[in-house]
């Protein structure tokens, strides 16, 4: 008999696997949870094109992150040059980051992401940034 999985998040799966003694990269866990959600939605009707669409969606998200990083890097470079020229360092970078963050929050909220899950993910990312 097949088991039904509800309320599986990447964080919960990561914690449970670690407690079980298994360490899997967060990226792989994220893919697994996305696949579980897809299967929960479509059941036995999942086909290759659904998997392809999911993969393309994930690639587009990665491209958006890369684009964001390049824009932020350009702003940082520009502001460093301004500072080196004696100009005051502006708040452009933090304003840009704030706008992008609001856009991402709205996008994921509109897809049904719960605020508590979003906060946990932001805490995870922030903690990862502190460690690196």
DRENTIMAR-625455 format. One record per atom (N, C-alpha, C): residue number from 1; residue in three letters; x, y, z. Coordinates in nm, 4 decimals. Example, Ala and Ser with C-alpha at 12.3 -4.5 7.8 and 13.67 -1.06 7.14 Angstrom:
REM residues 2
+-----+-----+----------+----------+----------+
:   n : res :        u :        v :        w :
+-----+-----+----------+----------+----------+
:   1 : ala :   1.3190 :  -0.5690 :   0.7800 :
:   1 : ala :   1.2300 :  -0.4500 :   0.7800 :
:   1 : ala :   1.3200 :  -0.3300 :   0.7800 :
:   2 : ser :   1.2850 :  -0.2250 :   0.7080 :
:   2 : ser :   1.3670 :  -0.1060 :   0.7140 :
:   2 : ser :   1.2900 :   0.0030 :   0.7870 :
+-----+-----+----------+----------+----------+
//
This chain:
REM residues 132
+-----+-----+----------+----------+----------+
:   n : res :        u :        v :        w :
+-----+-----+----------+----------+----------+
:   1 : unk :   0.0842 :  -0.1184 :   0.0000 :
:   1 : unk :   0.0000 :   0.0000 :   0.0000 :
:   1 : unk :   0.0882 :   0.1241 :   0.0000 :
:   2 : unk :   0.0559 :   0.2198 :  -0.0856 :
:   2 : unk :   0.1335 :   0.3431 :  -0.0957 :
:   2 : unk :   0.1069 :   0.4316 :   0.0253 :
:   3 : unk :   0.2120 :   0.5003 :   0.0704 :
:   3 : unk :   0.1986 :   0.5917 :   0.1831 :
:   3 : unk :   0.1691 :   0.7310 :   0.1311 :
:   4 : unk :   0.0829 :   0.8027 :   0.2021 :
:   4 : unk :   0.0480 :   0.9395 :   0.1648 :
:   4 : unk :   0.1362 :   1.0340 :   0.2455 :
:   5 : unk :   0.1957 :   1.1305 :   0.1763 :
:   5 : unk :   0.2847 :   1.2265 :   0.2425 :
:   5 : unk :   0.2205 :   1.3645 :   0.2345 :
:   6 : unk :   0.1976 :   1.4260 :   0.3485 :
:   6 : unk :   0.1454 :   1.5620 :   0.3558 :
:   6 : unk :   0.2374 :   1.6454 :   0.4437 :
:   7 : unk :   0.2394 :   1.7749 :   0.4189 :
:   7 : unk :   0.3137 :   1.8708 :   0.5004 :
:   7 : unk :   0.4634 :   1.8422 :   0.5042 :
:   8 : unk :   0.5180 :   1.7894 :   0.3971 :
:   8 : unk :   0.6618 :   1.7656 :   0.3887 :
:   8 : unk :   0.7279 :   1.8950 :   0.3400 :
:   9 : unk :   0.8229 :   1.9448 :   0.4164 :
:   9 : unk :   0.9014 :   2.0595 :   0.3723 :
:   9 : unk :   1.0470 :   2.0164 :   0.3647 :
:  10 : unk :   1.1235 :   2.0938 :   0.2937 :
:  10 : unk :   1.2659 :   2.0631 :   0.2821 :
:  10 : unk :   1.3312 :   2.0639 :   0.4203 :
:  11 : unk :   1.2930 :   2.1614 :   0.5032 :
:  11 : unk :   1.3508 :   2.1703 :   0.6373 :
:  11 : unk :   1.3166 :   2.0484 :   0.7230 :
:  12 : unk :   1.1875 :   2.0083 :   0.7217 :
:  12 : unk :   1.1470 :   1.8926 :   0.8012 :
:  12 : unk :   1.2177 :   1.7657 :   0.7543 :
:  13 : unk :   1.2270 :   1.7490 :   0.6236 :
:  13 : unk :   1.2927 :   1.6310 :   0.5690 :
:  13 : unk :   1.4413 :   1.6315 :   0.6040 :
:  14 : unk :   1.5048 :   1.7474 :   0.5949 :
:  14 : unk :   1.6465 :   1.7613 :   0.6294 :
:  14 : unk :   1.6706 :   1.7221 :   0.7750 :
:  15 : unk :   1.5879 :   1.7740 :   0.8639 :
:  15 : unk :   1.6028 :   1.7445 :   1.0074 :
:  15 : unk :   1.5802 :   1.5959 :   1.0350 :
:  16 : unk :   1.4726 :   1.5402 :   0.9780 :
:  16 : unk :   1.4409 :   1.3986 :   1.0017 :
:  16 : unk :   1.5523 :   1.3078 :   0.9505 :
:  17 : unk :   1.6039 :   1.3371 :   0.8317 :
:  17 : unk :   1.7120 :   1.2550 :   0.7768 :
:  17 : unk :   1.8391 :   1.2651 :   0.8615 :
:  18 : unk :   1.8699 :   1.3839 :   0.9085 :
:  18 : unk :   1.9893 :   1.4005 :   0.9951 :
:  18 : unk :   1.9731 :   1.3221 :   1.1241 :
:  19 : unk :   1.8505 :   1.3246 :   1.1806 :
:  19 : unk :   1.8265 :   1.2489 :   1.3035 :
:  19 : unk :   1.8399 :   1.0993 :   1.2765 :
:  20 : unk :   1.8081 :   1.0585 :   1.1560 :
:  20 : unk :   1.8194 :   0.9178 :   1.1157 :
:  20 : unk :   1.9636 :   0.8807 :   1.0815 :
:  21 : unk :   2.0491 :   0.9831 :   1.0698 :
:  21 : unk :   2.1904 :   0.9588 :   1.0402 :
:  21 : unk :   2.2248 :   0.9713 :   0.8926 :
:  22 : unk :   2.1364 :   1.0325 :   0.8159 :
:  22 : unk :   2.1605 :   1.0495 :   0.6726 :
:  22 : unk :   2.1736 :   1.1979 :   0.6412 :
:  23 : unk :   2.2805 :   1.2336 :   0.5722 :
:  23 : unk :   2.3010 :   1.3731 :   0.5324 :
:  23 : unk :   2.2894 :   1.3830 :   0.3804 :
:  24 : unk :   2.1956 :   1.4659 :   0.3355 :
:  24 : unk :   2.1732 :   1.4873 :   0.1929 :
:  24 : unk :   2.1799 :   1.6372 :   0.1679 :
:  25 : unk :   2.2358 :   1.6761 :   0.0539 :
:  25 : unk :   2.2463 :   1.8192 :   0.0258 :
:  25 : unk :   2.1084 :   1.8831 :   0.0223 :
:  26 : unk :   2.1033 :   2.0090 :   0.0624 :
:  26 : unk :   1.9768 :   2.0824 :   0.0672 :
:  26 : unk :   1.9154 :   2.0931 :  -0.0719 :
:  27 : unk :   1.9976 :   2.1068 :  -0.1746 :
:  27 : unk :   1.9493 :   2.1161 :  -0.3126 :
:  27 : unk :   1.8759 :   1.9874 :  -0.3530 :
:  28 : unk :   1.9340 :   1.8733 :  -0.3190 :
:  28 : unk :   1.8693 :   1.7461 :  -0.3521 :
:  28 : unk :   1.7382 :   1.7318 :  -0.2752 :
:  29 : unk :   1.7393 :   1.7688 :  -0.1476 :
:  29 : unk :   1.6158 :   1.7620 :  -0.0685 :
:  29 : unk :   1.5079 :   1.8525 :  -0.1282 :
:  30 : unk :   1.5485 :   1.9677 :  -0.1744 :
:  30 : unk :   1.4548 :   2.0610 :  -0.2354 :
:  30 : unk :   1.3898 :   1.9993 :  -0.3600 :
:  31 : unk :   1.4702 :   1.9320 :  -0.4409 :
:  31 : unk :   1.4175 :   1.8642 :  -0.5600 :
:  31 : unk :   1.3213 :   1.7531 :  -0.5184 :
:  32 : unk :   1.3590 :   1.6752 :  -0.4175 :
:  32 : unk :   1.2740 :   1.5652 :  -0.3707 :
:  32 : unk :   1.1389 :   1.6189 :  -0.3232 :
:  33 : unk :   1.1400 :   1.7267 :  -0.2450 :
:  33 : unk :   1.0145 :   1.7833 :  -0.1957 :
:  33 : unk :   0.9304 :   1.8362 :  -0.3115 :
:  34 : unk :   0.9947 :   1.9021 :  -0.4088 :
:  34 : unk :   0.9207 :   1.9492 :  -0.5268 :
:  34 : unk :   0.8562 :   1.8318 :  -0.6015 :
:  35 : unk :   0.9301 :   1.7230 :  -0.6146 :
:  35 : unk :   0.8758 :   1.6046 :  -0.6823 :
:  35 : unk :   0.7610 :   1.5430 :  -0.6037 :
:  36 : unk :   0.7754 :   1.5383 :  -0.4704 :
:  36 : unk :   0.6680 :   1.4848 :  -0.3861 :
:  36 : unk :   0.5419 :   1.5697 :  -0.4025 :
:  37 : unk :   0.5593 :   1.7036 :  -0.4037 :
:  37 : unk :   0.4439 :   1.7918 :  -0.4220 :
:  37 : unk :   0.3785 :   1.7690 :  -0.5582 :
:  38 : unk :   0.4603 :   1.7520 :  -0.6610 :
:  38 : unk :   0.4076 :   1.7259 :  -0.7948 :
:  38 : unk :   0.3273 :   1.5956 :  -0.7972 :
:  39 : unk :   0.3821 :   1.4926 :  -0.7347 :
:  39 : unk :   0.3132 :   1.3633 :  -0.7303 :
:  39 : unk :   0.1852 :   1.3736 :  -0.6480 :
:  40 : unk :   0.1884 :   1.4523 :  -0.5374 :
:  40 : unk :   0.0673 :   1.4709 :  -0.4581 :
:  40 : unk :  -0.0421 :   1.5380 :  -0.5410 :
:  41 : unk :  -0.0018 :   1.6331 :  -0.6283 :
:  41 : unk :  -0.0990 :   1.7048 :  -0.7110 :
:  41 : unk :  -0.1550 :   1.6164 :  -0.8220 :
:  42 : unk :  -0.0676 :   1.5407 :  -0.8893 :
:  42 : unk :  -0.1092 :   1.4685 :  -1.0095 :
:  42 : unk :  -0.1226 :   1.3186 :  -0.9900 :
:  43 : unk :  -0.0734 :   1.2669 :  -0.8793 :
:  43 : unk :  -0.0816 :   1.1241 :  -0.8534 :
:  43 : unk :  -0.0144 :   1.0432 :  -0.9627 :
:  44 : unk :  -0.0817 :   0.9402 :  -1.0093 :
:  44 : unk :  -0.0266 :   0.8529 :  -1.1123 :
:  44 : unk :  -0.0264 :   0.9146 :  -1.2513 :
:  45 : unk :  -0.0742 :   1.0370 :  -1.2634 :
:  45 : unk :  -0.0794 :   1.1050 :  -1.3928 :
:  45 : unk :   0.0484 :   1.1821 :  -1.4246 :
:  46 : unk :   0.1468 :   1.1788 :  -1.3345 :
:  46 : unk :   0.2731 :   1.2492 :  -1.3587 :
:  46 : unk :   0.3406 :   1.1874 :  -1.4801 :
:  47 : unk :   0.3843 :   1.2746 :  -1.5704 :
:  47 : unk :   0.4509 :   1.2248 :  -1.6909 :
:  47 : unk :   0.5836 :   1.2989 :  -1.7104 :
:  48 : unk :   0.6567 :   1.2567 :  -1.8090 :
:  48 : unk :   0.7881 :   1.3135 :  -1.8365 :
:  48 : unk :   0.7814 :   1.4646 :  -1.8588 :
:  49 : unk :   0.6775 :   1.5118 :  -1.9261 :
:  49 : unk :   0.6665 :   1.6560 :  -1.9522 :
:  49 : unk :   0.6479 :   1.7343 :  -1.8213 :
:  50 : unk :   0.5810 :   1.6748 :  -1.7213 :
:  50 : unk :   0.5667 :   1.7401 :  -1.5903 :
:  50 : unk :   0.7028 :   1.7550 :  -1.5231 :
:  51 : unk :   0.7829 :   1.6509 :  -1.5311 :
:  51 : unk :   0.9176 :   1.6538 :  -1.4727 :
:  51 : unk :   1.0025 :   1.7586 :  -1.5453 :
:  52 : unk :   0.9919 :   1.7604 :  -1.6791 :
:  52 : unk :   1.0660 :   1.8582 :  -1.7582 :
:  52 : unk :   1.0253 :   2.0003 :  -1.7191 :
:  53 : unk :   0.8946 :   2.0244 :  -1.7047 :
:  53 : unk :   0.8451 :   2.1572 :  -1.6673 :
:  53 : unk :   0.8975 :   2.1989 :  -1.5304 :
:  54 : unk :   0.8972 :   2.1042 :  -1.4356 :
:  54 : unk :   0.9494 :   2.1333 :  -1.3021 :
:  54 : unk :   1.0973 :   2.1690 :  -1.3097 :
:  55 : unk :   1.1721 :   2.0928 :  -1.3882 :
:  55 : unk :   1.3152 :   2.1178 :  -1.4021 :
:  55 : unk :   1.3399 :   2.2550 :  -1.4657 :
:  56 : unk :   1.2616 :   2.2888 :  -1.5681 :
:  56 : unk :   1.2755 :   2.4190 :  -1.6328 :
:  56 : unk :   1.2424 :   2.5320 :  -1.5355 :
:  57 : unk :   1.1400 :   2.5120 :  -1.4532 :
:  57 : unk :   1.1028 :   2.6133 :  -1.3538 :
:  57 : unk :   1.2170 :   2.6355 :  -1.2544 :
:  58 : unk :   1.2789 :   2.5263 :  -1.2117 :
:  58 : unk :   1.3910 :   2.5374 :  -1.1170 :
:  58 : unk :   1.5101 :   2.6074 :  -1.1827 :
:  59 : unk :   1.5343 :   2.5787 :  -1.3103 :
:  59 : unk :   1.6440 :   2.6430 :  -1.3831 :
:  59 : unk :   1.6170 :   2.7933 :  -1.3942 :
:  60 : unk :   1.4925 :   2.8305 :  -1.4229 :
:  60 : unk :   1.4583 :   2.9722 :  -1.4334 :
:  60 : unk :   1.4796 :   3.0438 :  -1.3000 :
:  61 : unk :   1.4485 :   2.9760 :  -1.1891 :
:  61 : unk :   1.4732 :   3.0346 :  -1.0571 :
:  61 : unk :   1.6233 :   3.0558 :  -1.0351 :
:  62 : unk :   1.7043 :   2.9583 :  -1.0774 :
:  62 : unk :   1.8490 :   2.9717 :  -1.0649 :
:  62 : unk :   1.9015 :   3.0860 :  -1.1501 :
:  63 : unk :   1.8471 :   3.1010 :  -1.2707 :
:  63 : unk :   1.8884 :   3.2105 :  -1.3584 :
:  63 : unk :   1.8531 :   3.3441 :  -1.2942 :
:  64 : unk :   1.7352 :   3.3512 :  -1.2326 :
:  64 : unk :   1.6951 :   3.4748 :  -1.1661 :
:  64 : unk :   1.7923 :   3.5079 :  -1.0527 :
:  65 : unk :   1.8339 :   3.4065 :  -0.9773 :
:  65 : unk :   1.9310 :   3.4290 :  -0.8692 :
:  65 : unk :   2.0644 :   3.4762 :  -0.9251 :
:  66 : unk :   2.1091 :   3.4153 :  -1.0341 :
:  66 : unk :   2.2360 :   3.4555 :  -1.0965 :
:  66 : unk :   2.2256 :   3.5993 :  -1.1452 :
:  67 : unk :   2.1132 :   3.6331 :  -1.2094 :
:  67 : unk :   2.0917 :   3.7698 :  -1.2582 :
:  67 : unk :   2.0929 :   3.8674 :  -1.1422 :
:  68 : unk :   2.0243 :   3.8317 :  -1.0332 :
:  68 : unk :   2.0224 :   3.9171 :  -0.9141 :
:  68 : unk :   2.1641 :   3.9368 :  -0.8620 :
:  69 : unk :   2.2413 :   3.8290 :  -0.8537 :
:  69 : unk :   2.3784 :   3.8387 :  -0.8033 :
:  69 : unk :   2.4651 :   3.9283 :  -0.8911 :
:  70 : unk :   2.4470 :   3.9188 :  -1.0235 :
:  70 : unk :   2.5247 :   4.0033 :  -1.1143 :
:  70 : unk :   2.4875 :   4.1495 :  -1.0967 :
:  71 : unk :   2.3567 :   4.1782 :  -1.0847 :
:  71 : unk :   2.3121 :   4.3162 :  -1.0646 :
:  71 : unk :   2.3663 :   4.3710 :  -0.9328 :
:  72 : unk :   2.3585 :   4.2901 :  -0.8281 :
:  72 : unk :   2.4093 :   4.3326 :  -0.6981 :
:  72 : unk :   2.5606 :   4.3562 :  -0.7046 :
:  73 : unk :   2.6317 :   4.2676 :  -0.7735 :
:  73 : unk :   2.7763 :   4.2828 :  -0.7878 :
:  73 : unk :   2.8090 :   4.4121 :  -0.8617 :
:  74 : unk :   2.7339 :   4.4432 :  -0.9672 :
:  74 : unk :   2.7561 :   4.5672 :  -1.0406 :
:  74 : unk :   2.7314 :   4.6889 :  -0.9524 :
:  75 : unk :   2.6254 :   4.6839 :  -0.8701 :
:  75 : unk :   2.5984 :   4.7940 :  -0.7780 :
:  75 : unk :   2.7108 :   4.8092 :  -0.6766 :
:  76 : unk :   2.7598 :   4.6965 :  -0.6257 :
:  76 : unk :   2.8701 :   4.7010 :  -0.5287 :
:  76 : unk :   2.9939 :   4.7626 :  -0.5929 :
:  77 : unk :   3.0263 :   4.7184 :  -0.7128 :
:  77 : unk :   3.1435 :   4.7711 :  -0.7838 :
:  77 : unk :   3.1295 :   4.9216 :  -0.8050 :
:  78 : unk :   3.0115 :   4.9635 :  -0.8499 :
:  78 : unk :   2.9863 :   5.1064 :  -0.8727 :
:  78 : unk :   3.0022 :   5.1847 :  -0.7431 :
:  79 : unk :   2.9461 :   5.1330 :  -0.6341 :
:  79 : unk :   2.9548 :   5.2043 :  -0.5072 :
:  79 : unk :   3.0964 :   5.2066 :  -0.4512 :
:  80 : unk :   3.1717 :   5.1000 :  -0.4735 :
:  80 : unk :   3.3119 :   5.1000 :  -0.4295 :
:  80 : unk :   3.3891 :   5.2061 :  -0.5071 :
:  81 : unk :   3.3615 :   5.2136 :  -0.6374 :
:  81 : unk :   3.4275 :   5.3162 :  -0.7181 :
:  81 : unk :   3.3901 :   5.4556 :  -0.6699 :
:  82 : unk :   3.2619 :   5.4770 :  -0.6363 :
:  82 : unk :   3.2187 :   5.6063 :  -0.5833 :
:  82 : unk :   3.2920 :   5.6378 :  -0.4532 :
:  83 : unk :   3.3015 :   5.5366 :  -0.3669 :
:  83 : unk :   3.3673 :   5.5570 :  -0.2379 :
:  83 : unk :   3.5143 :   5.5902 :  -0.2596 :
:  84 : unk :   3.5778 :   5.5206 :  -0.3539 :
:  84 : unk :   3.7189 :   5.5457 :  -0.3820 :
:  84 : unk :   3.7373 :   5.6867 :  -0.4377 :
:  85 : unk :   3.6349 :   5.7383 :  -0.5050 :
:  85 : unk :   3.6411 :   5.8740 :  -0.5582 :
:  85 : unk :   3.5972 :   5.9766 :  -0.4547 :
:  86 : unk :   3.5761 :   5.9338 :  -0.3321 :
:  86 : unk :   3.5386 :   6.0250 :  -0.2243 :
:  86 : unk :   3.3888 :   6.0500 :  -0.2148 :
:  87 : unk :   3.3092 :   5.9839 :  -0.2992 :
:  87 : unk :   3.1650 :   6.0034 :  -0.2919 :
:  87 : unk :   3.1067 :   5.9159 :  -0.1811 :
:  88 : unk :   2.9948 :   5.9586 :  -0.1294 :
:  88 : unk :   2.9283 :   5.8864 :  -0.0212 :
:  88 : unk :   2.8702 :   5.7555 :  -0.0742 :
:  89 : unk :   2.8899 :   5.6475 :   0.0019 :
:  89 : unk :   2.8349 :   5.5173 :  -0.0372 :
:  89 : unk :   2.6830 :   5.5218 :  -0.0211 :
:  90 : unk :   2.6106 :   5.4948 :  -0.1294 :
:  90 : unk :   2.4640 :   5.5069 :  -0.1267 :
:  90 : unk :   2.3986 :   5.3807 :  -0.0723 :
:  91 : unk :   2.2687 :   5.3906 :  -0.0524 :
:  91 : unk :   2.1907 :   5.2766 :  -0.0027 :
:  91 : unk :   2.1288 :   5.1996 :  -0.1180 :
:  92 : unk :   2.1820 :   5.2182 :  -0.2387 :
:  92 : unk :   2.1270 :   5.1519 :  -0.3574 :
:  92 : unk :   2.1191 :   5.0015 :  -0.3411 :
:  93 : unk :   2.2257 :   4.9413 :  -0.2903 :
:  93 : unk :   2.2317 :   4.7959 :  -0.2802 :
:  93 : unk :   2.1238 :   4.7431 :  -0.1866 :
:  94 : unk :   2.1124 :   4.8029 :  -0.0686 :
:  94 : unk :   2.0125 :   4.7524 :   0.0257 :
:  94 : unk :   1.8710 :   4.7776 :  -0.0256 :
:  95 : unk :   1.8490 :   4.8896 :  -0.0943 :
:  95 : unk :   1.7169 :   4.9154 :  -0.1521 :
:  95 : unk :   1.6841 :   4.8129 :  -0.2606 :
:  96 : unk :   1.7818 :   4.7830 :  -0.3438 :
:  96 : unk :   1.7621 :   4.6840 :  -0.4496 :
:  96 : unk :   1.7313 :   4.5468 :  -0.3889 :
:  97 : unk :   1.8098 :   4.5099 :  -0.2876 :
:  97 : unk :   1.7892 :   4.3813 :  -0.2210 :
:  97 : unk :   1.6487 :   4.3752 :  -0.1603 :
:  98 : unk :   1.6065 :   4.4830 :  -0.0968 :
:  98 : unk :   1.4746 :   4.4869 :  -0.0344 :
:  98 : unk :   1.3638 :   4.4692 :  -0.1382 :
:  99 : unk :   1.3740 :   4.5387 :  -0.2520 :
:  99 : unk :   1.2742 :   4.5247 :  -0.3583 :
:  99 : unk :   1.2690 :   4.3813 :  -0.4101 :
: 100 : unk :   1.3860 :   4.3222 :  -0.4343 :
: 100 : unk :   1.3913 :   4.1851 :  -0.4843 :
: 100 : unk :   1.3337 :   4.0879 :  -0.3820 :
: 101 : unk :   1.3625 :   4.1103 :  -0.2547 :
: 101 : unk :   1.3123 :   4.0233 :  -0.1485 :
: 101 : unk :   1.1598 :   4.0297 :  -0.1417 :
: 102 : unk :   1.1038 :   4.1504 :  -0.1494 :
: 102 : unk :   0.9580 :   4.1638 :  -0.1496 :
: 102 : unk :   0.8967 :   4.0931 :  -0.2697 :
: 103 : unk :   0.9588 :   4.1065 :  -0.3864 :
: 103 : unk :   0.9084 :   4.0388 :  -0.5061 :
: 103 : unk :   0.9073 :   3.8879 :  -0.4872 :
: 104 : unk :   1.0166 :   3.8345 :  -0.4326 :
: 104 : unk :   1.0259 :   3.6900 :  -0.4114 :
: 104 : unk :   0.9235 :   3.6434 :  -0.3091 :
: 105 : unk :   0.9068 :   3.7186 :  -0.2003 :
: 105 : unk :   0.8101 :   3.6819 :  -0.0970 :
: 105 : unk :   0.6696 :   3.6785 :  -0.1564 :
: 106 : unk :   0.6346 :   3.7823 :  -0.2319 :
: 106 : unk :   0.5015 :   3.7867 :  -0.2940 :
: 106 : unk :   0.4821 :   3.6717 :  -0.3914 :
: 107 : unk :   0.5866 :   3.6414 :  -0.4686 :
: 107 : unk :   0.5748 :   3.5341 :  -0.5673 :
: 107 : unk :   0.5488 :   3.4001 :  -0.4990 :
: 108 : unk :   0.6301 :   3.3688 :  -0.3975 :
: 108 : unk :   0.6150 :   3.2396 :  -0.3312 :
: 108 : unk :   0.4879 :   3.2342 :  -0.2474 :
: 109 : unk :   0.4471 :   3.3459 :  -0.1888 :
: 109 : unk :   0.3221 :   3.3492 :  -0.1121 :
: 109 : unk :   0.2036 :   3.3238 :  -0.2034 :
: 110 : unk :   0.2084 :   3.3806 :  -0.3249 :
: 110 : unk :   0.0982 :   3.3605 :  -0.4185 :
: 110 : unk :   0.0894 :   3.2154 :  -0.4643 :
: 111 : unk :   0.1994 :   3.1396 :  -0.4509 :
: 111 : unk :   0.1978 :   2.9984 :  -0.4876 :
: 111 : unk :   0.1606 :   2.9097 :  -0.3692 :
: 112 : unk :   0.1254 :   2.9731 :  -0.2555 :
: 112 : unk :   0.0768 :   2.8966 :  -0.1414 :
: 112 : unk :   0.1793 :   2.8691 :  -0.0328 :
: 113 : unk :   0.2972 :   2.9280 :  -0.0419 :
: 113 : unk :   0.3976 :   2.9066 :   0.0627 :
: 113 : unk :   0.3518 :   2.9746 :   0.1909 :
: 114 : unk :   0.3553 :   2.9017 :   0.2999 :
: 114 : unk :   0.3134 :   2.9567 :   0.4278 :
: 114 : unk :   0.4221 :   3.0486 :   0.4823 :
: 115 : unk :   0.3792 :   3.1514 :   0.5538 :
: 115 : unk :   0.4729 :   3.2492 :   0.6091 :
: 115 : unk :   0.5732 :   3.1813 :   0.7016 :
: 116 : unk :   0.5283 :   3.0855 :   0.7816 :
: 116 : unk :   0.6188 :   3.0171 :   0.8745 :
: 116 : unk :   0.7269 :   2.9399 :   0.7990 :
: 117 : unk :   0.6899 :   2.8761 :   0.6863 :
: 117 : unk :   0.7893 :   2.8058 :   0.6048 :
: 117 : unk :   0.8883 :   2.9041 :   0.5453 :
: 118 : unk :   0.8371 :   3.0180 :   0.5006 :
: 118 : unk :   0.9226 :   3.1211 :   0.4411 :
: 118 : unk :   1.0221 :   3.1748 :   0.5442 :
: 119 : unk :   0.9750 :   3.1988 :   0.6649 :
: 119 : unk :   1.0625 :   3.2487 :   0.7712 :
: 119 : unk :   1.1715 :   3.1460 :   0.8021 :
: 120 : unk :   1.1352 :   3.0177 :   0.8101 :
: 120 : unk :   1.2353 :   2.9135 :   0.8359 :
: 120 : unk :   1.3406 :   2.9099 :   0.7258 :
: 121 : unk :   1.2973 :   2.9224 :   0.6024 :
: 121 : unk :   1.3918 :   2.9201 :   0.4897 :
: 121 : unk :   1.4841 :   3.0414 :   0.4954 :
: 122 : unk :   1.4285 :   3.1581 :   0.5292 :
: 122 : unk :   1.5108 :   3.2789 :   0.5385 :
: 122 : unk :   1.6108 :   3.2643 :   0.6525 :
: 123 : unk :   1.5689 :   3.2050 :   0.7638 :
: 123 : unk :   1.6606 :   3.1817 :   0.8755 :
: 123 : unk :   1.7708 :   3.0841 :   0.8352 :
: 124 : unk :   1.7352 :   2.9799 :   0.7601 :
: 124 : unk :   1.8337 :   2.8824 :   0.7147 :
: 124 : unk :   1.9374 :   2.9496 :   0.6253 :
: 125 : unk :   1.8901 :   3.0304 :   0.5308 :
: 125 : unk :   1.9818 :   3.0987 :   0.4387 :
: 125 : unk :   2.0689 :   3.1977 :   0.5152 :
: 126 : unk :   2.0089 :   3.2732 :   0.6060 :
: 126 : unk :   2.0850 :   3.3705 :   0.6837 :
: 126 : unk :   2.1922 :   3.3009 :   0.7663 :
: 127 : unk :   2.1559 :   3.1883 :   0.8268 :
: 127 : unk :   2.2536 :   3.1140 :   0.9067 :
: 127 : unk :   2.3652 :   3.0602 :   0.8179 :
: 128 : unk :   2.3309 :   3.0145 :   0.6985 :
: 128 : unk :   2.4330 :   2.9661 :   0.6041 :
: 128 : unk :   2.5277 :   3.0779 :   0.5657 :
: 129 : unk :   2.4739 :   3.1989 :   0.5487 :
: 129 : unk :   2.5588 :   3.3136 :   0.5134 :
: 129 : unk :   2.6547 :   3.3472 :   0.6269 :
: 130 : unk :   2.6076 :   3.3348 :   0.7522 :
: 130 : unk :   2.6923 :   3.3634 :   0.8672 :
: 130 : unk :   2.8089 :   3.2655 :   0.8746 :
: 131 : unk :   2.7845 :   3.1399 :   0.8359 :
: 131 : unk :   2.8882 :   3.0374 :   0.8464 :
: 131 : unk :   2.9930 :   3.0486 :   0.7368 :
: 132 : unk :   2.9561 :   3.1057 :   0.6215 :
: 132 : unk :   3.0504 :   3.1102 :   0.5106 :
: 132 : unk :   3.1377 :   3.2336 :   0.5137 :
+-----+-----+----------+----------+----------+
//
